[in-house]
C-alpha cells in the first residue's frame, strides 16, 4: 500500500518509472533534469547518472544530428512528433515514435518534455501487411491469366492486366460493370446460380467453362474458377480466376467435326448419321424423316479397271453432287465404301421420298470425267420414310429397297 505521507513528487516519479515509454525532461541548454527507468533499457545508463548530461552525449553524434531539427523546433516553442529507429544497448533495432513538448514559462521556453514510445510491434505488423498487399498486387498484375475480385452480387472490384487484355476493356471500364454485362446471354442463368450459391454458402467454390463477350463483340470461351472469402469486417467477396480456353474449345470442336466427317468426301460419316437419327428419335414431339440409301453399281469394276485412286476421285465427285443438291436441313453421309445415305429432314411423305429417289438415280449417274477420262457410273437408290423415327427400321427399309432396285 502506498504511504499516504509520501511526497507527491516522489509518487509521480514512481508512476512515471512504471510507464513502458521513455519519459524525460531537458532544460533549454539541453541538459537532462529527469529521466525514467526505461532510458536504462535503451541506453544502458541509469536515470540518476543522466541528470545534467547533455542530450548530444546521450544520443551520440549521428542520432543527435538527425534529431537536431526537432530539437530546434521545440526550443522555438513548437511541439514535435516524429518516428525514429534506435539501436538499444543490446543491439536490438527498435522503431519509436517521439514527441517533444515545449515547457513555456512567461512566453519563454525553459525546457521540454520528451516521450518516446516503442512502436516496433505495430510497425512490424504494418510492414507485414504492406508486404502482403504488395505481393498481392504483384501477383494480380503479373499473373498470366485473368484475376478479379467481385462482390457477392457480381460487381467487379479489382481486375488485373491479363483480364483487361482478355476482354478488351480498361480496368476502370470493368469496374463499372458486373459479370452479367460480360457473360454470354446463354450462360447468364447458370452463372447466376453459381453466384447465388457462393453468396448463400451452399457453394464454397465453383469451376466451369463459360463464354464472355469481349468489348469488340467477339465471343470467347474461358475456364472460370471462383471461391468466396468470408469477412465480417470487410464484407464477403468472390475471388475469380479466368483463363482463355477459346483455342482449346475450337480445337475440340474441330476434332469433334473430324470424328463426324468422312475423310474422303467431307460428308458426314456413319457416326454422324447415327447421332442425327438418335437426336431425332429423342425429340419430344417426334419428327417425320426420310432416308435415301445410295449404292454405286459395280464399283469394284471401276477400281479394277481404272485404279483405286480414280475410284476415290469418283466417290468424291459423287459426294459433291449430293452436297450440291441437298437442302440446308438435310444431312448427307458416306457410311462406308461406295454407300451413301441422305437424311431428309424436309421429307413430308413416303411418296415424296420415293419420287426424289427416282430423281437421284439420274442426278448421280455418270459419266464422270476424271483426269480426262470419262468414267461410266450408275447408282441404285433405296428409300424409306416414317412419321416417328426408328433408326434401325429406317435404314433397314431403305437398304432393302436399294438392293431390290439393284436386282431389278
C-alpha positions in Angstrom: 0.0 0.0 0.0 1.3 3.5 -0.9 2.5 5.6 2.0 -0.1 8.4 2.5 2.8 10.6 3.8 4.8 10.1 0.6 5.6 13.5 -1.1 3.5 14.0 -4.3 6.6 14.4 -6.4 8.0 11.0 -5.3 4.7 9.4 -6.2 4.7 10.9 -9.6 8.3 9.8 -10.1 7.5 6.2 -9.2 4.4 6.3 -11.5 6.5 7.6 -14.4 9.1 5.0 -13.8 6.5 2.3 -14.3 5.4 3.6 -17.7 6.7 1.5 -20.7 7.7 4.6 -22.6 10.8 6.8 -22.2 9.8 10.0 -20.3 12.4 12.7 -19.7 12.8 16.4 -19.2 15.5 18.6 -20.7 16.2 22.3 -20.0 16.8 24.9 -22.6 20.5 24.2 -22.5 19.7 20.6 -23.4 20.8 19.3 -20.0 18.8 16.4 -18.5 16.7 17.3 -15.5 14.8 14.0 -15.2 14.5 10.6 -16.9 12.6 7.5 -16.0 14.0 4.0 -15.8 13.1 3.0 -19.3 16.1 5.0 -20.6 18.4 2.4 -19.0 16.8 -0.3 -21.2 17.7 1.7 -24.3 20.9 3.4 -23.5 22.3 1.4 -20.5 22.5 4.5 -18.3 20.7 4.8 -15.0 18.4 7.8 -14.7 20.4 9.3 -11.8 23.5 9.3 -13.9 21.8 11.1 -16.7 20.9 14.2 -14.7 23.0 17.1 -16.0 24.0 15.1 -19.1 23.8 17.0 -22.4 21.4 15.5 -24.9 24.1 15.1 -27.6 26.1 12.9 -25.2 23.1 10.6 -24.6 22.1 10.3 -28.3 25.5 10.2 -29.9 26.7 12.5 -32.7 24.7 10.8 -35.6 21.4 10.5 -33.8 21.7 14.0 -32.3 22.2 15.4 -35.8 19.1 13.6 -37.0 17.1 15.0 -34.1 18.5 18.5 -34.2 15.7 20.0 -36.4 13.1 18.7 -34.0 15.2 20.0 -31.0 15.4 23.4 -32.6 11.7 23.3 -33.3 10.7 22.5 -29.7 13.1 25.2 -28.3 11.3 27.6 -30.7 8.0 26.7 -29.0 6.6 24.1 -31.4 5.5 20.6 -30.4 7.4 18.0 -32.4 6.3 14.5 -33.4 8.4 12.1 -35.5 9.4 8.5 -35.9 13.0 7.3 -35.3 14.8 4.0 -35.5 17.0 3.3 -32.5 19.5 0.6 -31.6 19.3 -0.2 -27.9 22.1 -1.2 -25.6 21.6 -4.8 -26.5 21.9 -4.2 -30.3 18.2 -4.7 -31.0 16.6 -2.4 -33.6 13.6 -0.6 -32.3 11.2 1.7 -34.1 10.0 4.6 -31.9 7.5 7.4 -32.0 8.9 10.5 -30.3 7.1 13.6 -29.0 8.8 16.8 -27.8 6.5 19.1 -25.8 7.9 22.6 -25.0 7.7 23.9 -21.4 6.8 27.6 -21.8 7.0 30.0 -18.8 6.3 33.7 -19.3 6.5 33.3 -23.1 9.9 31.7 -22.9 10.8 28.0 -23.5 12.6 26.9 -20.3 12.8 23.2 -21.4 10.9 20.4 -23.0 9.4 17.1 -22.1 10.4 14.0 -24.2 8.2 10.9 -24.6 9.5 8.1 -26.7 7.1 5.2 -27.4 8.3 1.8 -28.7 6.1 1.1 -31.8 8.2 -1.8 -33.2 5.4 -4.3 -32.9 2.9 -2.1 -34.6 5.4 -1.2 -37.4 6.2 -4.9 -37.9 2.5 -5.7 -38.3 2.2 -2.8 -40.7 5.3 -3.9 -42.6 3.9 -7.4 -43.0 0.5 -6.0 -44.0 2.2 -3.8 -46.6 4.3 -6.7 -47.9 1.2 -8.9 -48.2 -0.6 -6.1 -50.1 2.5 -5.6 -52.3 2.7 -9.3 -53.1 -1.0 -9.4 -53.8 -0.6 -6.5 -56.2 2.4 -8.2 -57.9 0.5 -11.5 -58.2 -2.5 -9.7 -59.6 -0.7 -7.5 -62.1 1.8 -10.1 -63.4 -0.5 -13.2 -63.4 -0.6 -14.8 -66.9 -4.4 -15.4 -66.5 -7.2 -13.1 -65.7 -8.0 -12.4 -62.0 -10.8 -10.5 -60.4 -12.4 -9.7 -57.1 -16.1 -9.3 -57.1 -18.8 -8.5 -54.6 -21.3 -11.3 -53.9 -23.8 -9.5 -56.1 -21.4 -9.7 -59.1 -19.8 -6.2 -59.2 -16.2 -6.1 -60.2 -14.0 -4.5 -57.5 -10.5 -5.4 -58.7 -9.2 -6.7 -62.0 -5.8 -7.4 -63.3 -4.0 -6.5 -66.6 -4.4 -10.0 -68.1 -8.2 -9.8 -67.7 -8.3 -6.4 -69.2 -6.3 -7.7 -72.2 -8.5 -10.7 -72.5 -11.8 -8.8 -72.5 -10.5 -5.6 -74.3 -11.6 -3.2 -71.5 -9.7 -0.9 -69.3 -9.7 -1.6 -65.5 -11.9 1.5 -65.0 -14.4 0.2 -67.6 -14.6 -3.2 -66.0 -15.1 -1.8 -62.5 -18.2 0.0 -63.8 -19.7 -3.4 -64.9 -21.0 -6.6 -63.4 -20.1 -10.1 -64.5 -23.6 -10.3 -66.2 -22.6 -7.4 -68.5 -19.7 -9.6 -69.8 -21.3 -13.0 -69.8 -22.8 -14.5 -72.9 -26.6 -14.4 -72.7 -26.9 -18.1 -72.9 -24.6 -18.6 -69.9 -26.1 -16.0 -67.6 -28.6 -18.3 -65.9 -26.1 -20.9 -64.7 -23.6 -18.1 -63.8 -26.3 -16.5 -61.6 -27.0 -19.9 -59.9 -23.3 -20.3 -59.1 -23.0 -16.7 -57.7 -26.1 -17.3 -55.6 -24.7 -20.5 -54.2 -21.4 -18.7 -53.3 -23.3 -15.8 -51.6 -25.7 -18.1 -49.6 -23.0 -20.5 -48.6 -24.3 -23.6 -50.4 -21.2 -23.5 -52.5 -17.7 -22.7 -51.4 -16.2 -22.7 -54.9 -17.2 -23.2 -58.5 -15.4 -24.2 -61.6 -17.0 -24.1 -65.1 -16.4 -23.3 -68.7 -18.4 -20.3 -69.9 -18.5 -17.7 -72.6 -17.7 -14.0 -72.3 -18.4 -11.2 -74.8 -15.4 -9.0 -75.5 -15.7 -5.3 -75.9 -15.2 -5.7 -79.7 -18.2 -8.1 -79.7 -16.2 -11.3 -80.1 -17.2 -14.4 -78.1 -14.5 -16.2 -76.1 -14.5 -19.3 -74.0 -13.0 -19.2 -70.6 -12.3 -21.6 -67.7 -13.7 -19.8 -64.7 -12.7 -20.8 -61.1 -14.2 -18.8 -58.2 -14.2 -19.1 -54.5 -15.9 -17.0 -51.8 -13.9 -15.4 -48.9 -15.9 -14.6 -45.8 -15.0 -11.5 -43.9 -17.4 -10.0 -41.3 -15.5 -6.7 -41.1 -14.8 -6.0 -44.8 -17.7 -8.0 -46.3 -17.7 -11.2 -48.3 -16.0 -11.2 -51.7 -15.6 -13.6 -54.5 -12.1 -14.2 -56.0 -12.2 -15.5 -59.6 -9.5 -16.7 -62.0 -10.4 -16.6 -65.7 -8.3 -18.4 -68.3 -8.8 -18.1 -72.0 -9.6 -21.6 -73.5 -11.0 -20.3 -76.8 -8.3 -22.1 -78.8 -8.8 -25.3 -76.9 -12.6 -25.2 -77.5 -12.0 -24.5 -81.2 -9.6 -27.5 -81.3 -12.2 -29.7 -79.6 -14.9 -28.6 -81.9 -12.7 -29.2 -84.9 -11.8 -32.7 -83.6 -15.5 -33.4 -83.0 -16.3 -32.4 -86.5 -13.4 -34.5 -87.7 -14.8 -37.5 -85.9 -18.1 -37.0 -87.6 -16.7 -36.4 -91.1 -15.8 -38.8 -93.8 -12.1 -38.1 -94.7 -12.5 -38.8 -98.4 -15.7 -36.9 -99.3 -16.0 -34.4 -96.4 -19.6 -35.7 -96.0 -20.8 -37.0 -92.7 -19.8 -40.5 -91.7 -21.7 -43.3 -90.1 -21.2 -41.9 -86.7 -22.7 -38.6 -87.8 -25.7 -40.4 -89.3 -26.4 -42.4 -86.2 -26.1 -39.4 -84.0 -28.5 -37.4 -86.1 -31.0 -40.3 -86.2 -30.7 -40.7 -82.4 -31.3 -37.0 -81.9 -34.4 -37.1 -84.0 -35.7 -40.1 -82.1 -35.1 -38.3 -78.8 -37.1 -35.3 -79.9 -40.0 -34.9 -77.6 -42.6 -34.1 -80.3 -41.4 -36.9 -82.7 -40.3 -35.8 -86.2 -41.0 -37.4 -89.5 -37.9 -38.1 -91.6 -37.0 -39.7 -94.9 -33.9 -41.7 -95.9 -32.2 -42.2 -99.2 -29.8 -45.1 -99.4 -27.4 -44.8 -102.4 -25.1 -47.5 -103.6 -22.7 -47.2 -106.6 -23.3 -50.1 -109.0 -20.3 -52.4 -109.8 -17.9 -50.0 -108.0 -15.3 -52.8 -107.7 -15.0 -52.9 -111.5 -14.2 -49.2 -111.6 -11.4 -49.8 -109.1 -10.2 -52.8 -111.0 -10.3 -51.0 -114.4 -9.1 -47.5 -113.5 -7.3 -48.0 -110.2 -8.2 -47.2 -106.6 -7.1 -43.6 -106.9 -9.5 -43.0 -109.7 -12.2 -44.8 -107.7 -11.6 -42.4 -104.8 -12.0 -39.4 -107.2 -15.3 -40.8 -108.4 -16.6 -41.1 -104.8 -15.5 -37.5 -104.2 -17.3 -36.4 -107.3 -20.5 -38.2 -106.3 -20.2 -36.7 -102.8 -20.0 -33.2 -104.3 -23.1 -33.8 -106.4 -25.0 -35.0 -103.4 -23.9 -31.9 -101.3 -24.8 -29.5 -104.1 -28.4 -30.9 -104.3 -29.4 -31.4 -100.7 -31.4 -28.8 -98.7 -29.8 -27.0 -95.8 -31.7 -29.1 -93.2 -30.8 -32.4 -94.8 -27.7 -34.4 -93.8 -25.6 -36.3 -96.4 -23.2 -39.1 -95.2 -20.9 -41.7 -96.7 -21.3 -44.6 -94.4 -18.6 -46.8 -95.9 -17.2 -48.0 -99.2 -19.4 -46.9 -102.0 -22.6 -46.4 -99.9 -24.1 -43.0 -99.2 -27.1 -42.1 -97.1 -29.1 -38.8 -97.2 -31.2 -38.0 -94.2 -34.2 -35.9 -95.4 -35.4 -33.8 -92.5 -37.6 -31.9 -95.0 -39.5 -35.0 -96.2 -43.2 -35.0 -95.5 -44.4 -38.3 -97.1 -43.3 -41.6 -98.4 -44.5 -40.7 -102.0 -42.4 -37.6 -101.9 -39.3 -39.5 -100.8 -39.9 -42.2 -103.5 -40.2 -39.5 -106.2 -36.9 -37.9 -105.0 -35.2 -41.3 -105.1 -36.0 -41.6 -108.8 -34.5 -38.2 -109.5 -31.4 -39.1 -107.6 -30.7 -42.1 -109.8 -30.4 -39.7 -112.8 -28.7 -37.0 -110.9 -25.8 -39.2 -109.7 -25.4 -41.2 -113.0 -22.2 -40.8 -115.0 -20.2 -40.4 -116.9 -17.7 -38.6 -114.5 -14.7 -37.0 -116.2 -11.6 -37.9 -114.1 -8.3 -36.7 -115.4 -9.6 -36.5 -119.0 -11.2 -40.0 -118.8 -14.9 -40.5 -118.7 -15.9 -43.0 -116.1 -19.4 -44.6 -116.5 -21.3 -44.7 -113.2 -24.8 -45.9 -112.3 -26.3 -46.0 -108.8 -29.1 -47.8 -107.1 -31.2 -45.9 -104.6 -33.5 -47.2 -101.8 -35.7 -45.1 -99.7 -37.8 -45.0 -96.5 -39.9 -42.6 -94.5 -41.9 -42.7 -91.3 -43.5 -40.1 -89.0 -41.8 -41.4 -85.9 -38.1 -42.1 -86.1 -36.8 -45.6 -85.6 -33.2 -45.5 -86.9 -32.8 -49.3 -87.3 -36.1 -49.7 -89.2 -35.5 -46.7 -91.4 -32.1 -47.9 -92.6 -33.3 -51.5 -92.9 -36.2 -50.5 -95.1 -34.1 -48.1 -97.3 -31.3 -50.8 -97.6 -33.9 -53.4 -98.7 -35.3 -51.2 -101.3 -31.9 -50.3 -102.6 -31.0 -54.0 -103.1 -34.3 -54.6 -104.7 -33.6 -51.7 -107.1 -30.1 -53.1 -107.8 -31.5 -56.6 -108.6 -34.1 -55.1 -110.9 
